[in-house]
Amino acid sequence: MTAARPTLRWRVLVVLALAAVVPTVVVGALAIMRARDDVQREVQRGALAHIRALGAALDGTLQDARRTVELAAASWADAPDDVRETQLLLKRLRRDVPIVHSLSIVDPNVDIGSHSFGGYIGDAVFASGRPVVRLVVQARGRTGELMGVVIAGLDLGFVHEVIAAARLGTGARVIVVDGAGVPVATSDGTTPDLSHDPAVERALASSVEGTLSANGWVSAYRNLSSYQSLRGVRWAILHEQPEDLAYALARRTTRDTLIIGGAALALALALGVWFATRLTRPLAALARRADAIAAGSPDAPPPVQGPGEIGVLAERIDEMARRISERSELSAALARGDRLASVGVMSAQVAHEINNPLTTVLGYAKLLLEDKPEGHVDRAGLELIASEAERMKKIVGGLLEYARTPRQSDLRPADAGEPSRPLPAPDHADPAAVCRHVAALLEPQLRRARAKLAIVVETKAPIAIENHALQQVLVNLVQNAAQAMTEAKTEGGAITITARPAPGGIATLLTVADNGPGVAPKHRGRVFDPFFTTKAAGVGTGLGLAVCKHLVATAGGSIELGDGPDGRGVTFRVVLPNAT
């Protein structure tokens, strides 16, 4: 047992899905990576910009304080012995430099590490819980002689105020550490443990700014000594922020990209399903129609409409089906021809077998008529027996004539380009008499069908057709109408035979109309075909209307089918030439 093969629709869907998924995934991944890289760069750039600005502000304050102290030390060195001037100088210094926490002047012989020309800022210490840094400045006179050392204690509380006023991102903090890695101030007022912070170690060891991601933090750092052209302060300023908060924008961008990509993918798949359905539905319909045509199903689907090449293919399949149907009809016609040939042989045999009994019946009926005078009660019955026996002989003869090929001597010449036609029978018929005879013959059958027969004869011109042939045509038409009413259980059925002059006055128009169920439009083109019938099995042979058409055509007339009165039932129109 072989596995089921995937349908064309699923193949198209797979191809469209791949065509939609692969570009979406690739573009989405590239967009997410690009967005994350951009966010990382912006976060690092923003952090570095913060510490640059804050570092410049802190360095400026410290350097301003040192320059002011240096100027004050130089002024004092010019008059070291003037106590009053020294007190005024110290007072102005505290006023001009608010961050000066303490101020003292020591003897130059005391070794405090200030032997070099100039001064320096040391590491931070904590006094009374507040960070303090000592600024050491040498006081030299105009001659360059060292007169003393000025030691100013600077209160670093301003550092916290400066960095606390900065606008930072969510969860971010700024930390200023001295050369030993001790926190001088933090923006959030806490005292974190930075003993194992790799960012602090890298900041103190580097003379340039940089960034670092470690331990779940994104850090930007810079050494304050990089701001100074004079002797630097080996402090560092750091900007730190948790990674999950620093890259929150990247996560939101990733989420939005995934949502938009998913929506675009869903839309692409929906359009793919619609396109695949629109493409494969006509193909599936074509397959079903082809299967129905191959199986010869009478309920084949209607013609398929489709775009482009699919529509062309549907037209070609319909054309192929039409040709196959024509060939099938041709084969059926050939088979009917064979059956007609067989019927001709059997008709000859049947005619031969029943001709002798009919001759006997006809002969005895005529003998009995000779013994019955006019007005005898049995004479009418005997005349009917003789007449019907004579009609039976003519019917059998007509069937033999229909089944056999006319001899060349029986054909009359036709106009150029037209086939030869049989010569009309020399006898003629009285339409009024034939209609009355048909009514008498079919009265029992019409009574069973509960149908009424009306006869309207508006012409007295004889018709160029034998009485028995016209009688057979009318009997077949009326019988068909009565049988159709019986099968359809039509209440109040009515059949009308009308004979009137045809336009031009050279022919007679005979109509047989009924108000029964009628004939379906799809069957009207075949009602005169031999062996075609819509009756139940065993009810009809399909030869009645074919024989009628043959008899009418033999007489040089025509027969056609139309709608019945008031759109109900059918009307057969028979046009026969008048006898000359």
Secondary structure, 3 states (H helix, E strand, C coil): CCCCCCCHHHHHHHHHHHHHHHHHHHHHHHHHHHHHHHHHHHHHHHHHHHHHHHHHHHHHHHHHHHHHHHHHHHHHHHCCCCHHHHHHHHHHHHHHCCCEEEEEEECCCCCCCCCCCCEEEEEEEEECCEEEEEEEEEEECCCCCEEEEEEEEEECHHHHHHHHCCCCCCCCEEEEECCCCCEEEECCCCCCCCCCCHHHHHHHHCCCCEEEEECCEEEEEEEHHHHCCCCCCCCEEEEEEEHHHHCHHHHHHHHHHHHHHHHHHHHHHHHHHHHHHHHHHHHHHHHHHHHHHHHCCCCCCCCCCCCHHHHHHHHHHHHHHHHHHHHHHHHHHHHHHHHHHHHHHHHHHHHHHHHHHHHHHHHHHHHHHHCCCCCCCCHHHHHHHHHHHHHHHHHHHHHHHHHCCCCHHHEECCCCCCCCEECCCCCCECHHHHHHHHHHHHHHHHHHCCEEEEEEECCCCCECCCHHHHHHHHHHHHHHHHHHHHHHCCCCEEEEEEEEECCCCCEEEEEEEECCCCCCHHHHHHCCCCCCCCCCCCCCCCCHHHHHHHHHHHCCCEEEEEECHHHCCEEEEEEEEECC
